[in-house]
Amino acid sequence: MLIWFIVGLVLLGVELLTFGLISIWFALGAFLTMPFYNLALEHQFYIFVGTSLLSLLLVRKIALKYFKTNSKELNRITEKEVTIDAINLKGHQKIYTVYLDGKIWEAVSSENFEIGDKAFVQKIIGNKLFLIKKL
């Protein structure tokens, strides 16, 4: 029983670090497996996998709808003008550093910019802004 509790806590810790509703389902499965500690480890594992997948299938869609940020919040960033503050190379890709809405963002673009150039945010790709020269 202690092992499933520790597994559940570790998976909750991973979830707190990722914020992606990924490992929460497995943490729930670990906690739901705890009462079955008298069964063989193989059966406990099947219960863990089954309850994890069941909670993933049944609750994930509702949870994503509830926790998903409002796209209007992200859309307010698009078409904003930013100034290129720094340029870093990651491999062959230029990563631009810009300041927007009180936050420092990383940005990418298919166009070339220099430090001090003005750019417009076209969209958000993952956690980076995608910049263009003109609207």
A tleap script that builds the chain and sets N, CA, C and O, in Angstrom:
source leaprc.protein.ff14SB
mol = sequence {
  NMET LEU ILE TRP PHE ILE VAL GLY LEU VAL
  LEU LEU GLY VAL GLU LEU LEU THR PHE GLY
  LEU ILE SER ILE TRP PHE ALA LEU GLY ALA
  PHE LEU THR MET PRO PHE TYR ASN LEU ALA
  LEU GLU HIE GLN PHE TYR ILE PHE VAL GLY
  THR SER LEU LEU SER LEU LEU LEU VAL ARG
  LYS ILE ALA LEU LYS TYR PHE LYS THR ASN
  SER LYS GLU LEU ASN ARG ILE THR GLU LYS
  GLU VAL THR ILE ASP ALA ILE ASN LEU LYS
  GLY HIE GLN LYS ILE TYR THR VAL TYR LEU
  ASP GLY LYS ILE TRP GLU ALA VAL SER SER
  GLU ASN PHE GLU ILE GLY ASP LYS ALA PHE
  VAL GLN LYS ILE ILE GLY ASN LYS LEU PHE
  LEU ILE LYS LYS CLEU
}
set mol.1.N position { 0.830 -1.189 0.000 }
set mol.1.CA position { 0.000 0.000 0.000 }
set mol.1.C position { 0.875 1.254 0.000 }
set mol.1.O position { 0.545 2.231 -0.673 }
set mol.2.N position { 1.963 1.243 0.728 }
set mol.2.CA position { 2.855 2.390 0.800 }
set mol.2.C position { 3.480 2.694 -0.559 }
set mol.2.O position { 3.683 3.854 -0.916 }
set mol.3.N position { 3.783 1.632 -1.313 }
set mol.3.CA position { 4.386 1.844 -2.633 }
set mol.3.C position { 3.434 2.598 -3.545 }
set mol.3.O position { 3.858 3.517 -4.246 }
set mol.4.N position { 2.154 2.232 -3.554 }
set mol.4.CA position { 1.190 2.922 -4.422 }
set mol.4.C position { 0.977 4.359 -3.966 }
set mol.4.O position { 0.742 5.245 -4.788 }
set mol.5.N position { 1.059 4.589 -2.672 }
set mol.5.CA position { 0.937 5.947 -2.153 }
set mol.5.C position { 2.121 6.805 -2.623 }
set mol.5.O position { 1.935 7.947 -3.044 }
set mol.6.N position { 3.321 6.255 -2.550 }
set mol.6.CA position { 4.518 6.977 -2.998 }
set mol.6.C position { 4.455 7.224 -4.501 }
set mol.6.O position { 4.771 8.320 -4.965 }
set mol.7.N position { 4.045 6.205 -5.267 }
set mol.7.CA position { 3.898 6.377 -6.720 }
set mol.7.C position { 2.891 7.487 -7.008 }
set mol.7.O position { 3.129 8.325 -7.878 }
set mol.8.N position { 1.786 7.503 -6.300 }
set mol.8.CA position { 0.776 8.544 -6.482 }
set mol.8.C position { 1.310 9.932 -6.173 }
set mol.8.O position { 1.040 10.881 -6.908 }
set mol.9.N position { 2.070 10.057 -5.080 }
set mol.9.CA position { 2.656 11.353 -4.724 }
set mol.9.C position { 3.668 11.822 -5.758 }
set mol.9.O position { 3.702 13.003 -6.104 }
set mol.10.N position { 4.494 10.903 -6.253 }
set mol.10.CA position { 5.482 11.263 -7.276 }
set mol.10.C position { 4.770 11.737 -8.540 }
set mol.10.O position { 5.164 12.738 -9.137 }
set mol.11.N position { 3.727 11.023 -8.948 }
set mol.11.CA position { 2.990 11.410 -10.145 }
set mol.11.C position { 2.257 12.740 -9.955 }
set mol.11.O position { 2.141 13.518 -10.901 }
set mol.12.N position { 1.769 13.007 -8.757 }
set mol.12.CA position { 1.171 14.321 -8.474 }
set mol.12.C position { 2.227 15.424 -8.565 }
set mol.12.O position { 1.957 16.515 -9.068 }
set mol.13.N position { 3.420 15.130 -8.075 }
set mol.13.CA position { 4.520 16.098 -8.177 }
set mol.13.C position { 4.873 16.391 -9.619 }
set mol.13.O position { 5.113 17.542 -9.983 }
set mol.14.N position { 4.904 15.352 -10.444 }
set mol.14.CA position { 5.173 15.540 -11.876 }
set mol.14.C position { 4.075 16.389 -12.499 }
set mol.14.O position { 4.356 17.260 -13.322 }
set mol.15.N position { 2.839 16.147 -12.118 }
set mol.15.CA position { 1.710 16.920 -12.658 }
set mol.15.C position { 1.815 18.387 -12.269 }
set mol.15.O position { 1.527 19.266 -13.082 }
set mol.16.N position { 2.220 18.658 -11.047 }
set mol.16.CA position { 2.368 20.046 -10.613 }
set mol.16.C position { 3.464 20.765 -11.384 }
set mol.16.O position { 3.400 21.980 -11.568 }
set mol.17.N position { 4.471 20.022 -11.836 }
set mol.17.CA position { 5.555 20.633 -12.592 }
set mol.17.C position { 5.207 20.823 -14.064 }
set mol.17.O position { 5.764 21.708 -14.714 }
set mol.18.N position { 4.295 20.011 -14.605 }
set mol.18.CA position { 4.024 20.067 -16.044 }
set mol.18.C position { 2.752 20.812 -16.401 }
set mol.18.O position { 2.679 21.361 -17.501 }
set mol.19.N position { 1.762 20.865 -15.552 }
set mol.19.CA position { 0.491 21.547 -15.809 }
set mol.19.C position { -0.164 21.096 -17.113 }
set mol.19.O position { -0.789 21.907 -17.796 }
set mol.20.N position { -0.037 19.845 -17.461 }
set mol.20.CA position { -0.591 19.404 -18.728 }
set mol.20.C position { -1.695 18.383 -18.614 }
set mol.20.O position { -2.111 17.825 -19.629 }
set mol.21.N position { -2.189 18.116 -17.417 }
set mol.21.CA position { -3.166 17.057 -17.182 }
set mol.21.C position { -2.707 15.763 -17.837 }
set mol.21.O position { -3.446 15.133 -18.594 }
set mol.22.N position { -1.473 15.379 -17.532 }
set mol.22.CA position { -0.907 14.166 -18.113 }
set mol.22.C position { -0.800 13.065 -17.074 }
set mol.22.O position { -1.355 11.980 -17.255 }
set mol.23.N position { -0.095 13.335 -15.994 }
set mol.23.CA position { 0.159 12.263 -15.026 }
set mol.23.C position { -0.876 12.199 -13.914 }
set mol.23.O position { -0.818 11.297 -13.078 }
set mol.24.N position { -1.809 13.120 -13.883 }
set mol.24.CA position { -2.829 13.112 -12.826 }
set mol.24.C position { -3.656 11.831 -12.871 }
set mol.24.O position { -4.078 11.323 -11.832 }
set mol.25.N position { -3.884 11.316 -14.066 }
set mol.25.CA position { -4.706 10.109 -14.241 }
set mol.25.C position { -4.006 8.895 -13.650 }
set mol.25.O position { -4.644 8.018 -13.068 }
set mol.26.N position { -2.687 8.854 -13.803 }
set mol.26.CA position { -1.923 7.743 -13.249 }
set mol.26.C position { -1.782 7.881 -11.737 }
set mol.26.O position { -1.734 6.878 -11.024 }
set mol.27.N position { -1.714 9.108 -11.247 }
set mol.27.CA position { -1.704 9.328 -9.792 }
set mol.27.C position { -3.019 8.846 -9.199 }
set mol.27.O position { -3.032 8.182 -8.163 }
set mol.28.N position { -4.128 9.182 -9.856 }
set mol.28.CA position { -5.436 8.716 -9.406 }
set mol.28.C position { -5.499 7.192 -9.418 }
set mol.28.O position { -6.015 6.574 -8.487 }
set mol.29.N position { -4.970 6.597 -10.478 }
set mol.29.CA position { -4.921 5.132 -10.560 }
set mol.29.C position { -4.105 4.526 -9.437 }
set mol.29.O position { -4.479 3.486 -8.894 }
set mol.30.N position { -2.991 5.160 -9.076 }
set mol.30.CA position { -2.153 4.655 -7.980 }
set mol.30.C position { -2.900 4.733 -6.659 }
set mol.30.O position { -2.851 3.794 -5.864 }
set mol.31.N position { -3.597 5.850 -6.410 }
set mol.31.CA position { -4.345 5.976 -5.162 }
set mol.31.C position { -5.516 5.000 -5.100 }
set mol.31.O position { -5.838 4.489 -4.027 }
set mol.32.N position { -6.156 4.736 -6.239 }
set mol.32.CA position { -7.265 3.785 -6.265 }
set mol.32.C position { -6.783 2.341 -6.141 }
set mol.32.O position { -7.574 1.459 -5.808 }
set mol.33.N position { -5.525 2.089 -6.399 }
set mol.33.CA position { -4.954 0.747 -6.266 }
set mol.33.C position { -4.554 0.445 -4.819 }
set mol.33.O position { -4.403 -0.720 -4.451 }
set mol.34.N position { -4.387 1.460 -4.014 }
set mol.34.CA position { -3.937 1.263 -2.629 }
set mol.34.C position { -4.775 0.261 -1.827 }
set mol.34.O position { -4.187 -0.553 -1.114 }
set mol.35.N position { -6.105 0.271 -1.901 }
set mol.35.CA position { -6.874 -0.690 -1.090 }
set mol.35.C position { -6.670 -2.159 -1.483 }
set mol.35.O position { -7.045 -3.060 -0.733 }
set mol.36.N position { -6.085 -2.392 -2.637 }
set mol.36.CA position { -5.905 -3.762 -3.123 }
set mol.36.C position { -4.490 -4.286 -2.859 }
set mol.36.O position { -3.990 -5.126 -3.606 }
set mol.37.N position { -3.855 -3.797 -1.811 }
set mol.37.CA position { -2.481 -4.193 -1.520 }
set mol.37.C position { -2.355 -5.674 -1.164 }
set mol.37.O position { -1.251 -6.215 -1.224 }
set mol.38.N position { -3.453 -6.353 -0.792 }
set mol.38.CA position { -3.398 -7.775 -0.446 }
set mol.38.C position { -3.314 -8.668 -1.671 }
set mol.38.O position { -2.943 -9.836 -1.553 }
set mol.39.N position { -3.648 -8.149 -2.845 }
set mol.39.CA position { -3.602 -8.935 -4.069 }
set mol.39.C position { -2.170 -9.079 -4.556 }
set mol.39.O position { -1.268 -8.378 -4.097 }
set mol.40.N position { -1.977 -9.996 -5.490 }
set mol.40.CA position { -0.653 -10.171 -6.086 }
set mol.40.C position { -0.259 -8.890 -6.819 }
set mol.40.O position { -1.117 -8.155 -7.308 }
set mol.41.N position { 1.037 -8.633 -6.889 }
set mol.41.CA position { 1.533 -7.414 -7.527 }
set mol.41.C position { 1.057 -7.307 -8.976 }
set mol.41.O position { 0.772 -6.213 -9.463 }
set mol.42.N position { 0.974 -8.431 -9.648 }
set mol.42.CA position { 0.497 -8.437 -11.037 }
set mol.42.C position { -0.940 -7.918 -11.118 }
set mol.42.O position { -1.260 -7.120 -11.998 }
set mol.43.N position { -1.798 -8.363 -10.212 }
set mol.43.CA position { -3.185 -7.897 -10.194 }
set mol.43.C position { -3.267 -6.411 -9.810 }
set mol.43.O position { -4.086 -5.666 -10.347 }
set mol.44.N position { -2.417 -6.001 -8.886 }
set mol.44.CA position { -2.373 -4.582 -8.521 }
set mol.44.C position { -1.995 -3.725 -9.726 }
set mol.44.O position { -2.554 -2.648 -9.935 }
set mol.45.N position { -1.047 -4.210 -10.509 }
set mol.45.CA position { -0.633 -3.474 -11.702 }
set mol.45.C position { -1.786 -3.351 -12.695 }
set mol.45.O position { -1.988 -2.288 -13.282 }
set mol.46.N position { -2.545 -4.439 -12.888 }
set mol.46.CA position { -3.693 -4.386 -13.807 }
set mol.46.C position { -4.757 -3.404 -13.294 }
set mol.46.O position { -5.364 -2.675 -14.080 }
set mol.47.N position { -4.974 -3.390 -12.000 }
set mol.47.CA position { -5.931 -2.433 -11.425 }
set mol.47.C position { -5.430 -1.004 -11.648 }
set mol.47.O position { -6.198 -0.115 -12.015 }
set mol.48.N position { -4.137 -0.800 -11.421 }
set mol.48.CA position { -3.542 0.521 -11.638 }
set mol.48.C position { -3.728 0.984 -13.078 }
set mol.48.O position { -4.188 2.101 -13.316 }
set mol.49.N position { -3.381 0.147 -14.024 }
set mol.49.CA position { -3.500 0.511 -15.440 }
set mol.49.C position { -4.965 0.718 -15.812 }
set mol.49.O position { -5.300 1.678 -16.507 }
set mol.50.N position { -5.837 -0.175 -15.354 }
set mol.50.CA position { -7.259 -0.068 -15.695 }
set mol.50.C position { -7.900 1.189 -15.139 }
set mol.50.O position { -8.618 1.884 -15.858 }
set mol.51.N position { -7.655 1.494 -13.867 }
set mol.51.CA position { -8.267 2.692 -13.285 }
set mol.51.C position { -7.660 3.966 -13.868 }
set mol.51.O position { -8.353 4.973 -14.015 }
set mol.52.N position { -6.384 3.926 -14.196 }
set mol.52.CA position { -5.752 5.094 -14.812 }
set mol.52.C position { -6.360 5.374 -16.181 }
set mol.52.O position { -6.724 6.510 -16.484 }
set mol.53.N position { -6.468 4.343 -17.001 }
set mol.53.CA position { -7.033 4.531 -18.337 }
set mol.53.C position { -8.513 4.898 -18.276 }
set mol.53.O position { -8.987 5.721 -19.059 }
set mol.54.N position { -9.236 4.289 -17.351 }
set mol.54.CA position { -10.655 4.606 -17.214 }
set mol.54.C position { -10.854 6.063 -16.795 }
set mol.54.O position { -11.709 6.756 -17.347 }
set mol.55.N position { -10.076 6.525 -15.832 }
set mol.55.CA position { -10.208 7.925 -15.425 }
set mol.55.C position { -9.761 8.861 -16.542 }
set mol.55.O position { -10.326 9.942 -16.708 }
set mol.56.N position { -8.761 8.459 -17.302 }
set mol.56.CA position { -8.318 9.261 -18.436 }
set mol.56.C position { -9.434 9.402 -19.464 }
set mol.56.O position { -9.703 10.501 -19.947 }
set mol.57.N position { -10.075 8.303 -19.793 }
set mol.57.CA position { -11.130 8.326 -20.809 }
set mol.57.C position { -12.390 9.044 -20.342 }
set mol.57.O position { -13.024 9.751 -21.126 }
set mol.58.N position { -12.757 8.874 -19.091 }
set mol.58.CA position { -14.017 9.425 -18.609 }
set mol.58.C position { -13.940 10.888 -18.185 }
set mol.58.O position { -14.899 11.635 -18.375 }
set mol.59.N position { -12.830 11.300 -17.622 }
set mol.59.CA position { -12.774 12.607 -16.996 }
set mol.59.C position { -11.944 13.619 -17.784 }
set mol.59.O position { -12.140 14.823 -17.618 }
set mol.60.N position { -11.046 13.177 -18.617 }
set mol.60.CA position { -10.100 14.083 -19.270 }
set mol.60.C position { -10.798 15.157 -20.097 }
set mol.60.O position { -10.436 16.330 -20.008 }
set mol.61.N position { -11.776 14.783 -20.887 }
set mol.61.CA position { -12.454 15.747 -21.748 }
set mol.61.C position { -13.127 16.843 -20.929 }
set mol.61.O position { -13.059 18.022 -21.278 }
set mol.62.N position { -13.768 16.450 -19.851 }
set mol.62.CA position { -14.433 17.424 -18.977 }
set mol.62.C position { -13.390 18.310 -18.295 }
set mol.62.O position { -13.564 19.526 -18.214 }
set mol.63.N position { -12.316 17.705 -17.808 }
set mol.63.CA position { -11.278 18.468 -17.107 }
set mol.63.C position { -10.590 19.454 -18.043 }
set mol.63.O position { -10.316 20.586 -17.643 }
set mol.64.N position { -10.306 19.054 -19.272 }
set mol.64.CA position { -9.673 19.970 -20.212 }
set mol.64.C position { -10.582 21.154 -20.522 }
set mol.64.O position { -10.119 22.289 -20.635 }
set mol.65.N position { -11.858 20.887 -20.658 }
set mol.65.CA position { -12.799 21.960 -20.936 }
set mol.65.C position { -12.864 22.929 -19.752 }
set mol.65.O position { -12.979 24.140 -19.942 }
set mol.66.N position { -12.791 22.401 -18.555 }
set mol.66.CA position { -12.880 23.220 -17.350 }
set mol.66.C position { -11.606 24.021 -17.108 }
set mol.66.O position { -11.670 25.196 -16.746 }
set mol.67.N position { -10.433 23.382 -17.309 }
set mol.67.CA position { -9.166 24.017 -16.992 }
set mol.67.C position { -8.538 24.776 -18.152 }
set mol.67.O position { -7.630 25.579 -17.937 }
set mol.68.N position { -8.990 24.546 -19.348 }
set mol.68.CA position { -8.378 25.172 -20.516 }
set mol.68.C position { -8.552 26.680 -20.436 }
set mol.68.O position { -9.631 27.181 -20.120 }
set mol.69.N position { -7.467 27.395 -20.728 }
set mol.69.CA position { -7.542 28.845 -20.683 }
set mol.69.C position { -8.408 29.360 -21.812 }
set mol.69.O position { -8.527 28.733 -22.865 }
set mol.70.N position { -8.992 30.479 -21.583 }
set mol.70.CA position { -9.853 31.098 -22.571 }
set mol.70.C position { -9.002 31.575 -23.740 }
set mol.70.O position { -8.034 32.308 -23.540 }
set mol.71.N position { -9.349 31.171 -24.953 }
set mol.71.CA position { -8.555 31.538 -26.112 }
set mol.71.C position { -8.573 33.042 -26.349 }
set mol.71.O position { -7.672 33.561 -27.008 }
set mol.72.N position { -9.566 33.757 -25.834 }
set mol.72.CA position { -9.587 35.211 -25.963 }
set mol.72.C position { -8.406 35.821 -25.235 }
set mol.72.O position { -7.882 36.854 -25.653 }
set mol.73.N position { -7.978 35.184 -24.140 }
set mol.73.CA position { -6.808 35.667 -23.417 }
set mol.73.C position { -5.580 35.618 -24.311 }
set mol.73.O position { -4.775 36.549 -24.309 }
set mol.74.N position { -5.428 34.541 -25.076 }
set mol.74.CA position { -4.276 34.413 -25.957 }
set mol.74.C position { -4.433 35.286 -27.195 }
set mol.74.O position { -3.450 35.817 -27.710 }
set mol.75.N position { -5.646 35.434 -27.667 }
set mol.75.CA position { -5.877 36.224 -28.869 }
set mol.75.C position { -5.576 37.700 -28.655 }
set mol.75.O position { -5.291 38.412 -29.618 }
set mol.76.N position { -5.634 38.175 -27.418 }
set mol.76.CA position { -5.339 39.583 -27.167 }
set mol.76.C position { -3.868 39.881 -27.403 }
set mol.76.O position { -3.497 41.042 -27.576 }
set mol.77.N position { -3.031 38.868 -27.414 }
set mol.77.CA position { -1.600 39.048 -27.649 }
set mol.77.C position { -1.300 39.193 -29.140 }
set mol.77.O position { -0.369 39.903 -29.519 }
set mol.78.N position { -2.078 38.529 -29.978 }
set mol.78.CA position { -1.808 38.596 -31.409 }
set mol.78.C position { -2.001 40.015 -31.917 }
set mol.78.O position { -2.814 40.781 -31.397 }
set mol.79.N position { -1.250 40.336 -32.922 }
set mol.79.CA position { -1.243 41.650 -33.575 }
set mol.79.C position { -0.642 42.754 -32.708 }
set mol.79.O position { -0.725 43.929 -33.065 }
set mol.80.N position { -0.043 42.399 -31.586 }
set mol.80.CA position { 0.639 43.394 -30.754 }
set mol.80.C position { 2.040 43.633 -31.313 }
set mol.80.O position { 2.678 42.727 -31.849 }
set mol.81.N position { 2.496 44.866 -31.175 }
set mol.81.CA position { 3.841 45.212 -31.622 }
set mol.81.C position { 4.826 44.973 -30.482 }
set mol.81.O position { 4.553 45.313 -29.330 }
set mol.82.N position { 5.964 44.389 -30.813 }
set mol.82.CA position { 7.018 44.131 -29.840 }
set mol.82.C position { 8.347 44.606 -30.415 }
set mol.82.O position { 8.482 44.802 -31.623 }
set mol.83.N position { 9.313 44.784 -29.545 }
set mol.83.CA position { 10.667 45.158 -29.953 }
set mol.83.C position { 11.600 44.004 -29.642 }
set mol.83.O position { 11.529 43.415 -28.563 }
set mol.84.N position { 12.472 43.681 -30.580 }
set mol.84.CA position { 13.432 42.599 -30.387 }
set mol.84.C position { 14.492 43.070 -29.392 }
set mol.84.O position { 15.211 44.033 -29.661 }
set mol.85.N position { 14.592 42.400 -28.248 }
set mol.85.CA position { 15.545 42.772 -27.207 }
set mol.85.C position { 16.852 41.993 -27.298 }
set mol.85.O position { 17.917 42.524 -26.983 }
set mol.86.N position { 16.772 40.734 -27.730 }
set mol.86.CA position { 17.973 39.899 -27.812 }
set mol.86.C position { 17.738 38.803 -28.849 }
set mol.86.O position { 16.601 38.466 -29.178 }
set mol.87.N position { 18.834 38.262 -29.349 }
set mol.87.CA position { 18.766 37.172 -30.328 }
set mol.87.C position { 19.710 36.076 -29.849 }
set mol.87.O position { 20.880 36.332 -29.568 }
set mol.88.N position { 19.197 34.862 -29.759 }
set mol.88.CA position { 20.000 33.699 -29.385 }
set mol.88.C position { 19.866 32.646 -30.471 }
set mol.88.O position { 18.829 32.555 -31.128 }
set mol.89.N position { 20.899 31.861 -30.658 }
set mol.89.CA position { 20.851 30.764 -31.619 }
set mol.89.C position { 20.701 29.454 -30.868 }
set mol.89.O position { 21.464 29.165 -29.946 }
set mol.90.N position { 19.718 28.667 -31.266 }
set mol.90.CA position { 19.556 27.298 -30.772 }
set mol.90.C position { 19.640 26.410 -31.991 }
set mol.90.O position { 18.676 26.273 -32.745 }
set mol.91.N position { 20.791 25.814 -32.176 }
set mol.91.CA position { 21.019 25.065 -33.410 }
set mol.91.C position { 21.132 26.061 -34.552 }
set mol.91.O position { 21.968 26.965 -34.517 }
set mol.92.N position { 20.293 25.895 -35.561 }
set mol.92.CA position { 20.270 26.808 -36.695 }
set mol.92.C position { 19.106 27.794 -36.608 }
set mol.92.O position { 18.901 28.586 -37.528 }
set mol.93.N position { 18.353 27.756 -35.531 }
set mol.93.CA position { 17.169 28.603 -35.404 }
set mol.93.C position { 17.465 29.805 -34.506 }
set mol.93.O position { 18.067 29.681 -33.440 }
set mol.94.N position { 17.019 30.970 -34.975 }
set mol.94.CA position { 17.139 32.176 -34.164 }
set mol.94.C position { 15.966 32.250 -33.205 }
set mol.94.O position { 14.812 32.110 -33.610 }
set mol.95.N position { 16.263 32.468 -31.939 }
set mol.95.CA position { 15.249 32.669 -30.916 }
set mol.95.C position { 15.355 34.119 -30.468 }
set mol.95.O position { 16.385 34.555 -29.953 }
set mol.96.N position { 14.277 34.852 -30.673 }
set mol.96.CA position { 14.238 36.263 -30.310 }
set mol.96.C position { 13.651 36.409 -28.905 }
set mol.96.O position { 12.744 35.673 -28.517 }
set mol.97.N position { 14.173 37.350 -28.167 }
set mol.97.CA position { 13.631 37.656 -26.851 }
set mol.97.C position { 12.902 38.992 -26.950 }
set mol.97.O position { 13.466 39.989 -27.401 }
set mol.98.N position { 11.631 38.997 -26.517 }
set mol.98.CA position { 10.807 40.203 -26.566 }
set mol.98.C position { 10.103 40.375 -25.231 }
set mol.98.O position { 9.988 39.431 -24.449 }
set mol.99.N position { 9.635 41.584 -24.981 }
set mol.99.CA position { 8.917 41.908 -23.755 }
set mol.99.C position { 7.490 42.284 -24.143 }
set mol.99.O position { 7.278 43.186 -24.953 }
set mol.100.N position { 6.507 41.583 -23.557 }
set mol.100.CA position { 5.110 41.836 -23.900 }
set mol.100.C position { 4.232 41.594 -22.682 }
set mol.100.O position { 4.351 40.563 -22.019 }
set mol.101.N position { 3.370 42.526 -22.396 }
set mol.101.CA position { 2.419 42.420 -21.281 }
set mol.101.C position { 3.100 42.098 -19.952 }
set mol.101.O position { 2.592 41.306 -19.157 }
set mol.102.N position { 4.240 42.712 -19.724 }
set mol.102.CA position { 4.929 42.522 -18.459 }
set mol.102.C position { 5.694 41.219 -18.343 }
set mol.102.O position { 6.147 40.864 -17.255 }
set mol.103.N position { 5.846 40.499 -19.447 }
set mol.103.CA position { 6.536 39.214 -19.421 }
set mol.103.C position { 7.596 39.174 -20.517 }
set mol.103.O position { 7.462 39.820 -21.556 }
set mol.104.N position { 8.634 38.415 -20.268 }
set mol.104.CA position { 9.661 38.176 -21.279 }
set mol.104.C position { 9.274 36.903 -22.021 }
set mol.104.O position { 9.046 35.860 -21.408 }
set mol.105.N position { 9.203 36.999 -23.346 }
set mol.105.CA position { 8.806 35.883 -24.197 }
set mol.105.C position { 9.957 35.497 -25.115 }
set mol.105.O position { 10.793 36.323 -25.485 }
set mol.106.N position { 9.974 34.218 -25.469 }
set mol.106.CA position { 10.812 33.779 -26.572 }
set mol.106.C position { 9.945 33.809 -27.817 }
set mol.106.O position { 8.745 33.541 -27.758 }
set mol.107.N position { 10.561 34.137 -28.947 }
set mol.107.CA position { 9.805 34.238 -30.188 }
set mol.107.C position { 10.617 33.649 -31.327 }
set mol.107.O position { 11.847 33.608 -31.283 }
set mol.108.N position { 9.903 33.193 -32.349 }
set mol.108.CA position { 10.526 32.677 -33.561 }
set mol.108.C position { 9.890 33.380 -34.751 }
set mol.108.O position { 8.827 33.989 -34.636 }
set mol.109.N position { 10.555 33.286 -35.887 }
set mol.109.CA position { 10.022 33.901 -37.090 }
set mol.109.C position { 10.677 33.274 -38.309 }
set mol.109.O position { 11.796 32.767 -38.242 }
set mol.110.N position { 9.962 33.319 -39.417 }
set mol.110.CA position { 10.551 32.887 -40.681 }
set mol.110.C position { 11.297 34.051 -41.329 }
set mol.110.O position { 11.989 33.863 -42.330 }
set mol.111.N position { 11.161 35.250 -40.767 }
set mol.111.CA position { 11.844 36.438 -41.252 }
set mol.111.C position { 13.012 36.752 -40.324 }
set mol.111.O position { 13.056 36.288 -39.185 }
set mol.112.N position { 13.948 37.540 -40.821 }
set mol.112.CA position { 15.113 37.910 -40.009 }
set mol.112.C position { 14.899 39.262 -39.359 }
set mol.112.O position { 14.433 40.204 -39.999 }
set mol.113.N position { 15.242 39.350 -38.088 }
set mol.113.CA position { 15.158 40.590 -37.332 }
set mol.113.C position { 16.504 40.878 -36.707 }
set mol.113.O position { 17.325 39.979 -36.527 }
set mol.114.N position { 16.724 42.127 -36.382 }
set mol.114.CA position { 17.906 42.562 -35.651 }
set mol.114.C position { 17.441 43.142 -34.318 }
set mol.114.O position { 16.262 43.454 -34.151 }
set mol.115.N position { 18.356 43.284 -33.384 }
set mol.115.CA position { 18.023 43.867 -32.087 }
set mol.115.C position { 17.527 45.297 -32.299 }
set mol.115.O position { 18.156 46.090 -32.999 }
set mol.116.N position { 16.397 45.608 -31.685 }
set mol.116.CA position { 15.799 46.930 -31.817 }
set mol.116.C position { 14.716 47.010 -32.878 }
set mol.116.O position { 13.962 47.983 -32.913 }
set mol.117.N position { 14.620 45.996 -33.755 }
set mol.117.CA position { 13.576 45.989 -34.783 }
set mol.117.C position { 12.203 45.832 -34.148 }
set mol.117.O position { 12.062 45.222 -33.088 }
set mol.118.N position { 11.207 46.382 -34.798 }
set mol.118.CA position { 9.811 46.208 -34.389 }
set mol.118.C position { 9.242 45.013 -35.148 }
set mol.118.O position { 9.551 44.797 -36.320 }
set mol.119.N position { 8.402 44.239 -34.453 }
set mol.119.CA position { 7.749 43.083 -35.065 }
set mol.119.C position { 6.336 42.984 -34.512 }
set mol.119.O position { 6.007 43.589 -33.491 }
set mol.120.N position { 5.515 42.217 -35.199 }
set mol.120.CA position { 4.148 41.993 -34.754 }
set mol.120.C position { 3.955 40.519 -34.448 }
set mol.120.O position { 4.490 39.654 -35.141 }
set mol.121.N position { 3.195 40.245 -33.416 }
set mol.121.CA position { 2.893 38.866 -33.042 }
set mol.121.C position { 1.785 38.369 -33.960 }
set mol.121.O position { 0.691 38.932 -33.989 }
set mol.122.N position { 2.077 37.309 -34.709 }
set mol.122.CA position { 1.061 36.738 -35.588 }
set mol.122.C position { 0.249 35.671 -34.873 }
set mol.122.O position { -0.974 35.619 -35.001 }
set mol.123.N position { 0.946 34.808 -34.109 }
set mol.123.CA position { 0.263 33.726 -33.398 }
set mol.123.C position { 1.184 33.205 -32.303 }
set mol.123.O position { 2.333 33.628 -32.175 }
set mol.124.N position { 0.663 32.304 -31.540 }
set mol.124.CA position { 1.434 31.646 -30.484 }
set mol.124.C position { 1.601 30.193 -30.872 }
set mol.124.O position { 0.629 29.506 -31.186 }
set mol.125.N position { 2.833 29.732 -30.847 }
set mol.125.CA position { 3.141 28.334 -31.148 }
set mol.125.C position { 3.746 27.738 -29.883 }
set mol.125.O position { 4.884 28.043 -29.526 }
set mol.126.N position { 2.978 26.887 -29.206 }
set mol.126.CA position { 3.441 26.330 -27.933 }
set mol.126.C position { 3.593 27.437 -26.916 }
set mol.126.O position { 2.614 28.079 -26.536 }
set mol.127.N position { 4.825 27.667 -26.470 }
set mol.127.CA position { 5.071 28.741 -25.510 }
set mol.127.C position { 5.903 29.867 -26.118 }
set mol.127.O position { 6.478 30.685 -25.401 }
set mol.128.N position { 5.960 29.898 -27.451 }
set mol.128.CA position { 6.712 30.941 -28.153 }
set mol.128.C position { 5.784 31.766 -29.033 }
set mol.128.O position { 4.766 31.276 -29.523 }
set mol.129.N position { 6.154 33.022 -29.222 }
set mol.129.CA position { 5.435 33.888 -30.138 }
set mol.129.C position { 6.000 33.699 -31.535 }
set mol.129.O position { 7.197 33.464 -31.701 }
set mol.130.N position { 5.140 33.801 -32.536 }
set mol.130.CA position { 5.582 33.774 -33.921 }
set mol.130.C position { 5.450 35.196 -34.451 }
set mol.130.O position { 4.359 35.768 -34.460 }
set mol.131.N position { 6.580 35.765 -34.897 }
set mol.131.CA position { 6.628 37.166 -35.283 }
set mol.131.C position { 6.641 37.349 -36.790 }
set mol.131.O position { 7.149 36.511 -37.534 }
set mol.132.N position { 6.059 38.487 -37.229 }
set mol.132.CA position { 6.117 38.907 -38.625 }
set mol.132.C position { 6.511 40.379 -38.646 }
set mol.132.O position { 6.445 41.065 -37.626 }
set mol.133.N position { 6.926 40.864 -39.837 }
set mol.133.CA position { 7.358 42.253 -39.938 }
set mol.133.C position { 6.190 43.214 -40.063 }
set mol.133.O position { 6.197 44.266 -39.423 }
set mol.134.N position { 5.202 42.891 -40.856 }
set mol.134.CA position { 4.071 43.790 -41.062 }
set mol.134.C position { 2.786 43.013 -40.927 }
set mol.134.O position { 2.756 41.802 -41.146 }
set mol.135.N position { 1.728 43.703 -40.567 }
set mol.135.CA position { 0.399 43.085 -40.506 }
set mol.135.C position { -0.245 43.088 -41.865 }
set mol.135.O position { -1.369 42.609 -42.016 }
savepdb mol mol.pdb
quit
